[in-house]
């Protein structure tokens, strides 16, 4: 319906994730079935995750949840407004190339 192109649809470790390209470049839309809640999570790639998280914490953001995504380490937060954000560092950039074109489901 949105006119996007399916970049990949992968299944593994109990999750299904699809990436839709709405334009020639970022941002892209990731759809998944393993996250709780109704609100979208805005995910941003940063050059240095530790520095970016430290800057957010210095501004008063609390409740960091650390996790790993295929592309690298990630930290997620729920803002006081209820919106969800995450930052990740692309320490494994080859993973995206590995996923592109894959259609598991």
C-alpha positions in Angstrom: 0.0 0.0 0.0 2.9 2.4 0.7 4.6 1.7 -2.5 7.7 0.4 -0.8 10.1 -2.3 -1.9 10.8 -5.4 0.3 14.5 -5.4 1.0 14.5 -8.5 3.2 12.2 -10.7 5.3 14.3 -12.8 7.7 13.3 -15.3 10.4 15.5 -16.4 13.2 15.8 -16.7 17.0 12.1 -16.6 17.4 11.5 -13.4 15.4 10.5 -12.3 12.0 11.8 -9.0 10.7 11.2 -7.4 7.3 12.8 -4.2 6.0 10.7 -2.0 3.6 12.5 0.7 1.5 10.1 3.6 1.0 12.8 5.7 -0.7 16.3 5.1 -2.3 18.0 5.9 1.0 17.2 5.9 4.7 15.2 5.9 6.7 13.8 2.5 6.1 10.9 0.8 7.9 11.5 -2.4 9.9 8.4 -4.5 10.7 8.7 -7.2 13.4 6.5 -9.6 15.4 8.5 -10.0 18.6 8.2 -6.7 20.3 5.7 -5.8 22.9 3.5 -2.7 23.0 1.7 -0.7 20.3 4.2 2.2 19.9 6.8 2.2 17.2 10.4 2.2 18.2 12.5 4.9 16.4 16.0 3.4 15.9 19.0 5.6 15.1 22.5 4.5 14.1 25.2 6.4 15.9 29.0 6.4 15.5 29.8 5.8 19.1 27.1 4.2 21.2 28.7 4.8 24.6 29.1 8.6 23.9 25.6 8.9 22.6 24.1 7.1 25.5 26.2 9.1 28.0 24.9 12.3 26.4 21.3 11.2 26.8 21.8 10.2 30.4 23.5 13.6 31.1 20.2 15.2 29.8 18.3 13.1 32.4 17.1 10.1 30.3 16.9 7.0 32.5 15.9 3.4 32.1 18.4 2.2 29.5 17.9 -1.4 28.3 21.0 -2.8 26.6 20.6 -5.5 23.9 22.3 -6.8 20.8 20.8 -6.6 17.4 22.4 -8.3 14.4 24.1 -5.1 13.3 25.7 -4.4 16.7 25.1 -3.2 20.3 22.0 -1.3 21.0 20.5 0.7 23.9 16.7 1.4 24.1 14.8 3.9 26.2 11.2 4.9 26.8 10.9 8.6 26.8 8.7 10.4 29.5 6.1 10.9 26.8 5.9 7.1 26.2 7.7 7.2 22.9 10.3 4.5 22.4 13.7 5.1 20.9 16.8 3.0 20.4 20.4 3.8 19.4 22.8 1.3 17.9 26.4 1.2 16.7 26.9 -0.6 13.4 29.9 -2.7 14.5 28.8 -5.5 12.2 27.9 -3.7 8.9 28.3 -6.8 6.8 25.1 -8.2 8.4 22.8 -5.9 6.5 24.4 -6.9 3.2 23.9 -10.5 4.2 20.1 -9.9 4.8 19.4 -7.9 1.6 17.4 -9.9 -0.8 16.7 -12.7 1.6 13.0 -13.8 1.9 12.5 -16.4 4.6 8.7 -15.9 4.8 
